[in-house]
């Protein structure tokens, strides 16, 4: 079994070990992939598994042969972040509290956030790439909120996904500010609705 756990490592499971721990199948995973760009707030990624398999990958995968090692300063930082995740479960608890607040708030406003069960909150809207770019610009420049855009072919044509990524350090005031921004955004688009009603997507 191969698991790509970019959204799970550090935030899911009793100890933050990821989706496998969350679903009780951690010991059944043969190859485990994840990234340092999400909960570790860095860059780079890793794959773990049996030593013989990892050795084969190391010497036979073309992209690995020509890859560069992570800078030592990033490796030290990642090790420190891992230590923080292990020793501070309150960060994970606070993060999920923030995630539940924002997801409930967006649903109450009528936005479609799919069937997400991770800390990454998608907002699915009816828009083309140009419209989505203008929406993101408005969120950033008017409301000081950053979201990234996911477009076709990742999701169907005519739809755009905005990704909201919260942290444990976001305050109640900041969460309310985000919800206000999306409420204002939808009111401004009343002539061309962007809400997706009863069309939840599997994210």
N, C-alpha and C positions, 0 to 999 in steps of 0.2 A: 504494500500500500504506500502510495506517494502522496504527501500532503504539502501543499503550498499554503503556509499559514501567515501571510503578510499582515493580516488584520487581527490575528489571535495572540501572537506571542507578546507576553508582558501584561496582557489585559484580560485574558480569558482563563478560566480554570481557577481552582482553589488557591494555587500558588503562582498564578500568572504564567504557567508553563505552556498555555496555548489551547487551541481547539481540541486537540487530542485528550488533554487532561479534562477539559470541560465536558467532553462526551464519553469519558471513561475508556478510551481506546489508545492511550499514549503508547503502551507497550506493544501494540500491534502495528505501529507505523514503521515501515522499512526505510524510507527516505523522507527526511523532514527538511523542507525548505522554509526560510523566512528571511526577513529583511531587517536592516537596522535603521530604516528611514521612517518608521512609524513610532512605536512606543519608545524606541531608543533614541529618537530625534537625531539621527546621524545620517550616514550613507553607507552603501555596501550591503552585502547579504551573505548567507551561508547555507550550506547543505550538510546535514549530519546523517550518519547511518553506520553500518558495520565498517570496520577499518578496511577490509578488503575491497568493498564497493567504493569507498571514498578514495582509496589509492588508485583504483581503475579510472575513476572520474578525473582525478588529478592529472593523470598522464595520457588520457585519451580524448577528452573533450576539447575540441579546437578552441572554443572561447576561453577555456581555462588555461590552455597552454600559453596564450598570448596576453593573459590578464596580468595586472599588477597587484601586488599585495596592498592591503590597506595601510595608510600611513600609521606609524606607531602611535602618534598622538590620538588618532581615532580608536585604535585598539585599546589603549589605556582608558579612554573615555567610555567605550562600550562595556568594558569590564566593570567600571565604576557604576554605570547605569544598571547593569545586571545585579550588582550588589544592592543598589537602592530598591530595585523591584522586589528582590527577595526579602529584604529587611523592613520594608515599609508597605504592608498591605493596605494601609489607610489611603495611600495614593490611588490605588485601584478602586477602592470603595467610593472615594470622592468622585473619581472619574465617572463611574457608572451612575452615580446620583445625578451628575450633570447631564449625562447622555439621556437618561430617562426623562429629565425635565424638558430638554430641548425636543426630543422626539414626540412626547405627549403634546407639547405646545404647538408643534408644526401640524400634527394630526388634528388638533382642535381647530386650527385655522383652516383646515380643509386641504392641506397639501398632502400629496402622495409621497410617502417615504419608503414605499415598497414593503418587503418583508424582512428588512434588515434586523439582524440580531447581534450586530457588532457595534463597536464604538464609532465606526464611520457611518455618518448619517447622510443618505442620499435624498435629494429633493428632485423629483421628476416633474418636468414641466413641458408644456407644448411650446416649442420654439425651434427656430433654425439656429445655425451656428452664429450668425450675425446678431440675432436677437439675444442669444445667450451671452455673447460678448458684451453687449450693452447692459444687460442685467448685472453681470459680474462687475462691470465698471461702475454702475450706480451703487451697488452694495459696497464697493471699496471706497469710492470717492465721496459719497454722500453719508454713508453709515459707518465707514471705517471697518468693514467686515470683509475678510478674504474668503472666497470659495474657489475651488477649481472646477473646471468644466469637463464632462465626459460626453462625447458625441458619437454619432454613427462612425464606424460599424460596431462599436462596443454595445450601443443600445439602438433600437429601431429608428429609422428616419422619421423626422418630425418631432422627435422627443429629445430632450437634453437633460442630463443629470448634473446637478450641482452637488458637490461633496462638501459636507461640513465636518470638520475634525476638531472636537473639543479636547481640552486637557483637564487635569485635576485642579489646575490653578485658576480656571475661569470662575468668575464670581457670579452671584445671583443677578447682579446688575447687568453684567455683560450678557448673560443668557436672555434676560428680558429685552436688552437692546437688540439682540439678534432677532428675537421673535417680532419685535416692533418693526424692524426693517423689512422682514418678509411680509408682514401684514400691510405695510405701506406699499411695498412692491406690488402686491396683488391688487390693491385698490387702484393703483396707477394704471393697471393693465385691464381694468374692467371692460374696456371696449374690445379687448381681445384676451379672453380668459386664458390663464396659464395653468390653472388647476387641472389635475387629472383625477376625475371622480370614478371610483369603483373600477379602477384599472390597475390594481397593484401588480408590480413586477417583482420577480424573484431576483434579489441583488446578492 
